Amino acid sequence: MDGVSEACPRMGHDTAHHHSQASTFLHGASASLHSQGEEIMNKFKLLTGSVAALGTALVLLGASGATAQDYPNKPIRLVVPFNAGGGIDTTARFMADKLGEELGTDIIVENIGGGGGSLGAAEVHRSAGDGYTLLYHSSSGPAQAAVRDDLPYDWFADFIPVSQVTAFASAIVVGPNFPADTMEEFIAEVKAHPGEYSYASSGNTTAVHLLSELFKTKAGLDLIHIPYQSTGAATADLISGRVSMVIDGLPARSNDIKAGTLKAFAVTTAERSVLLPDLPTLQETGIDLVDVYWTGVFAPKGTPPEVVDKLAAAIAKVMHEPEMVDKLLEVGTDAVGSTPEEFAALSQATYDLYRGVVEDNPALLEE
């Protein structure tokens, strides 16, 4: 229509010569039709483009559903961001075996230690969000996010909480030759020799590090921090006495404690552990500190919600099986299996807890 509106004024400019007028009219009409034709073709191209885009979107939507329906169709890589031998690694392997059976595929546990867990987490962050690379982390994930601004990822934006897997007590553990047999004797010995004893952690700003600092503050102790790539890596030094103490999960230490290879003085939970019922809680020994350690599965950003939900449902089913519950209880661990929403709330609460620890002791950020 734009061509016609442009042609009509030109027609009125020459009323003396009808032939010229007609010629002008026909020329204008031709131009108008040509313009209309171009407009129609452009609209047709736009329409066909929109249809094609809609078709592509529907295909992708269908593919997303198919991905969730067919998932998994190959082995899953489960990254544990600490070296083998610690409490996190122990529970990861328990879960991986049963979850693989439930999903009908192999789950390959890969230990990538270092950076207090940040190296392994960064590896998962760089992976595709397709459900085939997952992160088995712990309280240390949000703990680090609470105190470090140099991490190569955003904990809450780059990882999707899938399901909490376990919760377990940590214990105050020392080597067999430490000159104390109770928590009261331990505190007296350390206070008598300020700055001479040390504690191990799984790295700077990990949950173990921050919990140990909180323990130091509550008990009024002067202990030197010695970071390792994992608490398991500190075992030899703990036994030899090169490092004095570690706060570690019972799943990793219970056998050594029962065998007398290591000694434990108290647990960090509000109630005694069924695994080692003779161990008092910290509160029973006069130290006002309660902490529950947890582990869980995270997926990288971009993982389809349908895949996350399928994983969460499978983990919950596996963790609630009597065989799994009993197996974990044998090493002092509670099987959980939560929804993604419940796990997200726990991760946020852990972040808030350890953020408070650092705000009360800013010097921790300088280590």
PABA-621645 format. One record per residue (C-alpha): x negated, y, z negated; residue in three letters; residue number from 1. Coordinates in steps of 0.25 Angstrom, whole numbers. Layout:
<recs>
REC, px, py, pz, residu, num
REC, X, Y, Z, ala, NUM $
...
</recs>
This chain:
<recs>
REC, px, py, pz, residu, num
REC, 0, 0, 0, met, 1 $
REC, -12, 9, -2, asp, 2 $
REC, -14, 9, 13, gly, 3 $
REC, 0, 14, 16, val, 4 $
REC, 0, 25, 6, ser, 5 $
REC, -13, 30, 13, glu, 6 $
REC, -7, 28, 27, ala, 7 $
REC, 6, 36, 25, cys, 8 $
REC, -1, 50, 23, pro, 9 $
REC, -9, 48, 35, arg, 10 $
REC, 4, 46, 43, met, 11 $
REC, 10, 59, 39, gly, 12 $
REC, -2, 67, 44, his, 13 $
REC, 1, 65, 59, asp, 14 $
REC, 16, 67, 63, thr, 15 $
REC, 13, 72, 77, ala, 16 $
REC, 8, 60, 84, his, 17 $
REC, 18, 47, 82, his, 18 $
REC, 8, 38, 88, his, 19 $
REC, -3, 43, 79, ser, 20 $
REC, 6, 42, 67, gln, 21 $
REC, 10, 28, 71, ala, 22 $
REC, -4, 24, 73, ser, 23 $
REC, -8, 30, 60, thr, 24 $
REC, 3, 23, 53, phe, 25 $
REC, 0, 9, 59, leu, 26 $
REC, -15, 12, 55, his, 27 $
REC, -11, 15, 41, gly, 28 $
REC, -1, 3, 40, ala, 29 $
REC, -12, -6, 45, ser, 30 $
REC, -22, 0, 35, ala, 31 $
REC, -11, -2, 24, ser, 32 $
REC, -9, -16, 28, leu, 33 $
REC, -24, -19, 28, his, 34 $
REC, -25, -12, 14, ser, 35 $
REC, -13, -20, 9, gln, 36 $
REC, -19, -33, 14, gly, 37 $
REC, -32, -30, 7, glu, 38 $
REC, -25, -27, -6, glu, 39 $
REC, -17, -40, -4, ile, 40 $
REC, -30, -48, -1, met, 41 $
REC, -37, -42, -13, asn, 42 $
REC, -25, -45, -22, lys, 43 $
REC, -25, -59, -16, phe, 44 $
REC, -40, -61, -19, lys, 45 $
REC, -37, -55, -33, leu, 46 $
REC, -26, -65, -35, leu, 47 $
REC, -33, -77, -30, thr, 48 $
REC, -45, -73, -38, gly, 49 $
REC, -36, -72, -51, ser, 50 $
REC, -30, -86, -47, val, 51 $
REC, -44, -91, -46, ala, 52 $
REC, -49, -85, -59, ala, 53 $
REC, -36, -91, -66, leu, 54 $
REC, -39, -104, -59, gly, 55 $
REC, -53, -104, -65, thr, 56 $
REC, -48, -100, -78, ala, 57 $
REC, -39, -112, -78, leu, 58 $
REC, -49, -121, -74, val, 59 $
REC, -59, -116, -85, leu, 60 $
REC, -47, -117, -95, leu, 61 $
REC, -45, -131, -90, gly, 62 $
REC, -60, -134, -91, ala, 63 $
REC, -60, -129, -105, ser, 64 $
REC, -49, -139, -109, gly, 65 $
REC, -55, -150, -102, ala, 66 $
REC, -69, -147, -109, thr, 67 $
REC, -62, -148, -122, ala, 68 $
REC, -54, -161, -118, gln, 69 $
REC, -67, -167, -112, asp, 70 $
REC, -76, -163, -123, tyr, 71 $
REC, -86, -169, -126, pro, 72 $
REC, -91, -176, -114, asn, 73 $
REC, -106, -176, -117, lys, 74 $
REC, -114, -176, -130, pro, 75 $
REC, -113, -164, -140, ile, 76 $
REC, -126, -157, -145, arg, 77 $
REC, -125, -154, -160, leu, 78 $
REC, -136, -144, -164, val, 79 $
REC, -140, -144, -179, val, 80 $
REC, -148, -132, -181, pro, 81 $
REC, -157, -138, -191, phe, 82 $
REC, -167, -149, -191, asn, 83 $
REC, -163, -164, -194, ala, 84 $
REC, -162, -169, -208, gly, 85 $
REC, -155, -158, -215, gly, 86 $
REC, -140, -158, -220, gly, 87 $
REC, -135, -151, -208, ile, 88 $
REC, -141, -161, -198, asp, 89 $
REC, -136, -173, -207, thr, 90 $
REC, -122, -169, -206, thr, 91 $
REC, -123, -165, -191, ala, 92 $
REC, -127, -179, -188, arg, 93 $
REC, -116, -185, -196, phe, 94 $
REC, -105, -177, -189, met, 95 $
REC, -112, -179, -175, ala, 96 $
REC, -111, -194, -175, asp, 97 $
REC, -96, -194, -179, lys, 98 $
REC, -92, -182, -170, leu, 99 $
REC, -99, -188, -158, gly, 100 $
REC, -90, -201, -160, glu, 101 $
REC, -78, -192, -161, glu, 102 $
REC, -81, -184, -149, leu, 103 $
REC, -86, -196, -141, gly, 104 $
REC, -99, -190, -138, thr, 105 $
REC, -113, -189, -143, asp, 106 $
REC, -117, -178, -153, ile, 107 $
REC, -132, -175, -152, ile, 108 $
REC, -137, -168, -165, val, 109 $
REC, -149, -159, -161, glu, 110 $
REC, -157, -152, -172, asn, 111 $
REC, -162, -138, -169, ile, 112 $
REC, -168, -132, -182, gly, 113 $
REC, -174, -119, -184, gly, 114 $
REC, -170, -105, -187, gly, 115 $
REC, -161, -109, -199, gly, 116 $
REC, -152, -116, -189, gly, 117 $
REC, -152, -104, -179, ser, 118 $
REC, -160, -111, -168, leu, 119 $
REC, -150, -123, -167, gly, 120 $
REC, -138, -113, -168, ala, 121 $
REC, -144, -105, -157, ala, 122 $
REC, -146, -117, -148, glu, 123 $
REC, -131, -120, -149, val, 124 $
REC, -128, -105, -147, his, 125 $
REC, -135, -106, -133, arg, 126 $
REC, -127, -119, -129, ser, 127 $
REC, -115, -119, -121, ala, 128 $
REC, -102, -118, -128, gly, 129 $
REC, -97, -132, -123, asp, 130 $
REC, -96, -140, -136, gly, 131 $
REC, -108, -148, -132, tyr, 132 $
REC, -118, -141, -141, thr, 133 $
REC, -114, -138, -155, leu, 134 $
REC, -120, -133, -168, leu, 135 $
REC, -120, -140, -181, tyr, 136 $
REC, -123, -129, -191, his, 137 $
REC, -121, -126, -205, ser, 138 $
REC, -119, -115, -215, ser, 139 $
REC, -132, -109, -210, ser, 140 $
REC, -126, -105, -197, gly, 141 $
REC, -117, -94, -203, pro, 142 $
REC, -128, -91, -214, ala, 143 $
REC, -138, -87, -204, gln, 144 $
REC, -128, -79, -196, ala, 145 $
REC, -125, -71, -209, ala, 146 $
REC, -140, -67, -211, val, 147 $
REC, -147, -67, -198, arg, 148 $
REC, -144, -57, -186, asp, 149 $
REC, -155, -63, -177, asp, 150 $
REC, -148, -76, -174, leu, 151 $
REC, -147, -79, -159, pro, 152 $
REC, -132, -81, -160, tyr, 153 $
REC, -120, -76, -167, asp, 154 $
REC, -115, -86, -177, trp, 155 $
REC, -100, -83, -176, phe, 156 $
REC, -100, -79, -161, ala, 157 $
REC, -108, -90, -155, asp, 158 $
REC, -104, -102, -163, phe, 159 $
REC, -90, -108, -164, ile, 160 $
REC, -87, -116, -177, pro, 161 $
REC, -82, -129, -174, val, 162 $
REC, -81, -137, -187, ser, 163 $
REC, -87, -138, -201, gln, 164 $
REC, -93, -151, -202, val, 165 $
REC, -98, -153, -217, thr, 166 $
REC, -99, -146, -230, ala, 167 $
REC, -109, -150, -240, phe, 168 $
REC, -117, -147, -253, ala, 169 $
REC, -131, -142, -253, ser, 170 $
REC, -140, -145, -265, ala, 171 $
REC, -152, -139, -271, ile, 172 $
REC, -163, -149, -268, val, 173 $
REC, -178, -150, -272, val, 174 $
REC, -189, -160, -270, gly, 175 $
REC, -191, -172, -279, pro, 176 $
REC, -203, -165, -287, asn, 177 $
REC, -196, -152, -290, phe, 178 $
REC, -198, -150, -305, pro, 179 $
REC, -183, -149, -308, ala, 180 $
REC, -171, -159, -309, asp, 181 $
REC, -159, -150, -311, thr, 182 $
REC, -155, -137, -305, met, 183 $
REC, -157, -130, -318, glu, 184 $
REC, -172, -136, -318, glu, 185 $
REC, -174, -131, -304, phe, 186 $
REC, -169, -117, -307, ile, 187 $
REC, -178, -116, -319, ala, 188 $
REC, -190, -121, -311, glu, 189 $
REC, -188, -112, -300, val, 190 $
REC, -186, -100, -309, lys, 191 $
REC, -199, -103, -317, ala, 192 $
REC, -207, -103, -304, his, 193 $
REC, -201, -91, -295, pro, 194 $
REC, -205, -91, -281, gly, 195 $
REC, -212, -104, -282, glu, 196 $
REC, -201, -113, -277, tyr, 197 $
REC, -195, -113, -263, ser, 198 $
REC, -182, -118, -256, tyr, 199 $
REC, -180, -123, -241, ala, 200 $
REC, -170, -119, -232, ser, 201 $
REC, -166, -122, -217, ser, 202 $
REC, -171, -109, -213, gly, 203 $
REC, -169, -94, -216, asn, 204 $
REC, -155, -89, -217, thr, 205 $
REC, -149, -103, -216, thr, 206 $
REC, -138, -107, -226, ala, 207 $
REC, -148, -115, -234, val, 208 $
REC, -157, -103, -235, his, 209 $
REC, -146, -93, -240, leu, 210 $
REC, -140, -103, -249, leu, 211 $
REC, -154, -106, -256, ser, 212 $
REC, -155, -91, -257, glu, 213 $
REC, -141, -90, -264, leu, 214 $
REC, -146, -101, -273, phe, 215 $
REC, -158, -94, -277, lys, 216 $
REC, -150, -81, -280, thr, 217 $
REC, -140, -89, -288, lys, 218 $
REC, -150, -97, -296, ala, 219 $
REC, -160, -85, -297, gly, 220 $
REC, -172, -93, -291, leu, 221 $
REC, -184, -88, -283, asp, 222 $
REC, -186, -98, -272, leu, 223 $
REC, -194, -97, -259, ile, 224 $
REC, -187, -100, -246, his, 225 $
REC, -194, -109, -236, ile, 226 $
REC, -185, -111, -223, pro, 227 $
REC, -186, -124, -215, tyr, 228 $
REC, -179, -128, -202, gln, 229 $
REC, -170, -136, -210, ser, 230 $
REC, -168, -141, -224, thr, 231 $
REC, -172, -155, -220, gly, 232 $
REC, -185, -150, -215, ala, 233 $
REC, -188, -145, -229, ala, 234 $
REC, -187, -160, -235, thr, 235 $
REC, -201, -163, -235, ala, 236 $
REC, -205, -150, -241, asp, 237 $
REC, -194, -152, -251, leu, 238 $
REC, -199, -166, -256, ile, 239 $
REC, -214, -161, -256, ser, 240 $
REC, -210, -149, -264, gly, 241 $
REC, -215, -139, -254, arg, 242 $
REC, -201, -133, -254, val, 243 $
REC, -194, -133, -267, ser, 244 $
REC, -179, -133, -264, met, 245 $
REC, -168, -134, -254, val, 246 $
REC, -153, -132, -254, ile, 247 $
REC, -149, -142, -244, asp, 248 $
REC, -136, -151, -240, gly, 249 $
REC, -134, -164, -247, leu, 250 $
REC, -132, -171, -234, pro, 251 $
REC, -147, -170, -231, ala, 252 $
REC, -152, -171, -246, arg, 253 $
REC, -144, -181, -253, ser, 254 $
REC, -152, -194, -249, asn, 255 $
REC, -165, -187, -254, asp, 256 $
REC, -158, -182, -266, ile, 257 $
REC, -153, -196, -270, lys, 258 $
REC, -166, -202, -267, ala, 259 $
REC, -174, -192, -276, gly, 260 $
REC, -182, -187, -264, thr, 261 $
REC, -176, -173, -267, leu, 262 $
REC, -169, -168, -279, lys, 263 $
REC, -156, -159, -279, ala, 264 $
REC, -151, -150, -291, phe, 265 $
REC, -137, -145, -287, ala, 266 $
REC, -127, -144, -275, val, 267 $
REC, -122, -131, -269, thr, 268 $
REC, -107, -135, -269, thr, 269 $
REC, -96, -132, -279, ala, 270 $
REC, -95, -147, -282, glu, 271 $
REC, -105, -158, -284, arg, 272 $
REC, -108, -167, -272, ser, 273 $
REC, -102, -180, -271, val, 274 $
REC, -115, -185, -265, leu, 275 $
REC, -124, -180, -277, leu, 276 $
REC, -114, -178, -288, pro, 277 $
REC, -125, -177, -299, asp, 278 $
REC, -129, -164, -292, leu, 279 $
REC, -123, -152, -299, pro, 280 $
REC, -118, -140, -291, thr, 281 $
REC, -126, -127, -292, leu, 282 $
REC, -114, -121, -300, gln, 283 $
REC, -115, -132, -310, glu, 284 $
REC, -130, -128, -312, thr, 285 $
REC, -126, -113, -314, gly, 286 $
REC, -129, -108, -300, ile, 287 $
REC, -117, -101, -294, asp, 288 $
REC, -118, -106, -280, leu, 289 $
REC, -109, -114, -271, val, 290 $
REC, -112, -117, -256, asp, 291 $
REC, -107, -128, -247, val, 292 $
REC, -115, -130, -234, tyr, 293 $
REC, -108, -134, -221, trp, 294 $
REC, -111, -138, -207, thr, 295 $
REC, -102, -137, -195, gly, 296 $
REC, -102, -137, -180, val, 297 $
REC, -102, -125, -171, phe, 298 $
REC, -101, -123, -156, ala, 299 $
REC, -107, -112, -147, pro, 300 $
REC, -99, -101, -143, lys, 301 $
REC, -90, -104, -130, gly, 302 $
REC, -87, -118, -134, thr, 303 $
REC, -72, -120, -130, pro, 304 $
REC, -62, -120, -142, pro, 305 $
REC, -56, -133, -137, glu, 306 $
REC, -70, -139, -139, val, 307 $
REC, -72, -133, -153, val, 308 $
REC, -59, -138, -157, asp, 309 $
REC, -62, -152, -152, lys, 310 $
REC, -75, -152, -159, leu, 311 $
REC, -69, -147, -172, ala, 312 $
REC, -58, -158, -172, ala, 313 $
REC, -68, -169, -169, ala, 314 $
REC, -77, -164, -181, ile, 315 $
REC, -66, -163, -190, ala, 316 $
REC, -61, -177, -187, lys, 317 $
REC, -75, -183, -189, val, 318 $
REC, -78, -175, -202, met, 319 $
REC, -65, -180, -208, his, 320 $
REC, -67, -195, -205, glu, 321 $
REC, -69, -203, -218, pro, 322 $
REC, -82, -209, -213, glu, 323 $
REC, -88, -195, -211, met, 324 $
REC, -83, -189, -224, val, 325 $
REC, -89, -201, -232, asp, 326 $
REC, -102, -200, -224, lys, 327 $
REC, -104, -186, -227, leu, 328 $
REC, -100, -187, -241, leu, 329 $
REC, -112, -197, -243, glu, 330 $
REC, -121, -185, -240, val, 331 $
REC, -113, -175, -248, gly, 332 $
REC, -106, -168, -236, thr, 333 $
REC, -91, -165, -234, asp, 334 $
REC, -86, -167, -220, ala, 335 $
REC, -78, -156, -216, val, 336 $
REC, -73, -154, -201, gly, 337 $
REC, -66, -141, -200, ser, 338 $
REC, -59, -132, -190, thr, 339 $
REC, -67, -122, -182, pro, 340 $
REC, -59, -111, -189, glu, 341 $
REC, -63, -117, -203, glu, 342 $
REC, -77, -118, -199, phe, 343 $
REC, -78, -104, -194, ala, 344 $
REC, -73, -99, -207, ala, 345 $
REC, -83, -107, -214, leu, 346 $
REC, -94, -101, -206, ser, 347 $
REC, -90, -87, -208, gln, 348 $
REC, -89, -89, -223, ala, 349 $
REC, -103, -95, -223, thr, 350 $
REC, -108, -83, -216, tyr, 351 $
REC, -102, -74, -226, asp, 352 $
REC, -108, -82, -238, leu, 353 $
REC, -122, -81, -233, tyr, 354 $
REC, -120, -67, -228, arg, 355 $
REC, -118, -63, -242, gly, 356 $
REC, -130, -71, -247, val, 357 $
REC, -139, -62, -238, val, 358 $
REC, -132, -49, -241, glu, 359 $
REC, -136, -52, -256, asp, 360 $
REC, -150, -55, -252, asn, 361 $
REC, -154, -48, -239, pro, 362 $
REC, -169, -52, -241, ala, 363 $
REC, -165, -66, -235, leu, 364 $
REC, -164, -59, -221, leu, 365 $
REC, -179, -56, -222, glu, 366 $
REC, -183, -71, -224, glu, 367 $
</recs>
